[in-house]
């Protein structure tokens, strides 16, 4: 693999706009954000390097999807944005081990959500 750079092109503009509807007067529409994560030096056969890359992708998604608003709807939309941004990046990179790590992380998140909803 030559030099490959993954871009988080968030299609979450609608999510940000929807979250901002608490007051029509204060609603703002954000432009889709993008963060570049360089994967050119990642050995995709090395589990440690792939986990490290996944963590960098999560951090980048958190930066892009952080609206700095603490109301419940915005927090939920930010979380959905982060999950979609990570999923998009993992899909764009298209490496099986990275996809497996993402699937495992999403499985844990879904189990945690179900546990919390049963309380």
C-alpha positions as CSV (number, residue, x, y, z in Angstrom):
1,X,0.0,0.0,0.0
2,X,1.4,3.3,-0.9
3,X,0.5,6.5,0.9
4,X,-3.1,6.4,2.0
5,X,-4.8,9.1,4.0
6,X,-8.3,8.6,5.4
7,X,-10.6,11.5,5.5
8,X,-13.6,11.8,7.8
9,X,-16.1,13.5,5.6
10,X,-19.0,13.8,7.9
11,X,-22.4,13.5,6.5
12,X,-23.6,14.5,9.9
13,X,-24.5,18.1,8.9
14,X,-28.1,17.2,9.3
15,X,-27.5,15.8,12.8
16,X,-25.8,19.0,13.9
17,X,-28.6,21.1,12.4
18,X,-31.3,19.0,14.1
19,X,-29.6,19.2,17.4
20,X,-29.4,22.9,17.2
21,X,-33.2,23.3,17.0
22,X,-33.7,24.0,20.7
23,X,-34.3,27.5,19.7
24,X,-34.9,28.4,16.1
25,X,-33.3,31.8,16.7
26,X,-30.1,30.1,17.9
27,X,-30.0,27.3,15.4
28,X,-26.9,27.0,13.5
29,X,-25.9,24.8,10.6
30,X,-22.4,23.5,10.7
31,X,-20.4,22.7,7.7
32,X,-19.2,19.0,7.5
33,X,-15.9,18.7,9.1
34,X,-12.9,16.7,8.0
35,X,-9.9,15.4,9.8
36,X,-7.0,13.5,8.1
37,X,-5.5,10.5,9.7
38,X,-2.3,9.3,8.1
39,X,-2.2,5.5,7.8
40,X,0.8,5.2,5.5
41,X,3.0,3.8,8.2
42,X,0.5,1.3,9.7
43,X,1.4,-2.3,9.3
44,X,-2.1,-3.8,8.9
45,X,-0.8,-7.2,9.9
46,X,0.3,-5.9,13.3
47,X,-2.7,-6.0,15.7
48,X,-1.1,-3.4,18.0
49,X,-0.6,-0.9,15.2
50,X,-4.1,-1.4,14.0
51,X,-5.5,-0.9,17.5
52,X,-3.4,2.2,17.8
53,X,-4.8,3.5,14.5
54,X,-8.4,2.7,15.6
55,X,-7.8,4.8,18.7
56,X,-6.4,7.7,16.6
57,X,-9.6,7.4,14.4
58,X,-11.7,7.6,17.5
59,X,-9.9,10.6,18.8
60,X,-10.2,12.4,15.4
61,X,-13.9,11.6,15.3
62,X,-14.3,13.0,18.8
63,X,-12.6,16.2,17.8
64,X,-14.9,16.5,14.7
65,X,-18.1,15.6,16.5
66,X,-17.7,17.6,19.7
67,X,-20.3,20.4,19.8
68,X,-19.3,21.5,23.3
69,X,-23.0,21.5,24.3
70,X,-24.2,19.4,27.2
71,X,-27.9,19.0,26.7
72,X,-29.0,15.4,26.3
73,X,-30.1,15.6,22.6
74,X,-26.8,17.2,21.6
75,X,-24.8,14.7,23.6
76,X,-26.7,11.9,21.8
77,X,-26.2,13.4,18.4
78,X,-22.5,13.9,19.1
79,X,-22.2,10.2,20.0
80,X,-24.0,9.2,16.8
81,X,-21.8,11.5,14.8
82,X,-18.6,9.9,16.4
83,X,-19.9,6.4,15.7
84,X,-20.7,7.2,12.1
85,X,-17.4,9.0,11.5
86,X,-15.4,6.0,12.8
87,X,-17.5,3.6,10.8
88,X,-17.0,5.7,7.6
89,X,-13.3,5.9,8.1
90,X,-13.0,2.2,8.8
91,X,-15.0,1.4,5.7
92,X,-12.9,3.8,3.6
93,X,-9.7,2.2,4.8
94,X,-11.1,-1.3,4.1
95,X,-8.7,-3.4,6.2
96,X,-10.2,-6.6,7.7
97,X,-8.5,-6.3,11.1
98,X,-9.5,-2.7,11.5
99,X,-13.1,-3.6,10.6
100,X,-13.0,-6.4,13.2
101,X,-11.9,-4.0,15.9
102,X,-14.7,-1.6,14.9
103,X,-17.3,-4.4,15.0
104,X,-16.1,-5.5,18.4
105,X,-16.2,-1.9,19.7
106,X,-19.7,-1.4,18.4
107,X,-20.8,-4.8,19.8
108,X,-19.7,-3.6,23.3
109,X,-21.4,-0.3,22.8
110,X,-24.7,-1.9,21.8
111,X,-24.5,-4.3,24.8
112,X,-23.9,-1.4,27.2
113,X,-26.8,0.5,25.7
114,X,-29.1,-2.5,26.1
115,X,-28.0,-3.0,29.7
116,X,-28.6,0.7,30.5
117,X,-32.0,0.7,28.9
118,X,-33.1,-2.4,30.9
119,X,-32.4,-0.5,34.2
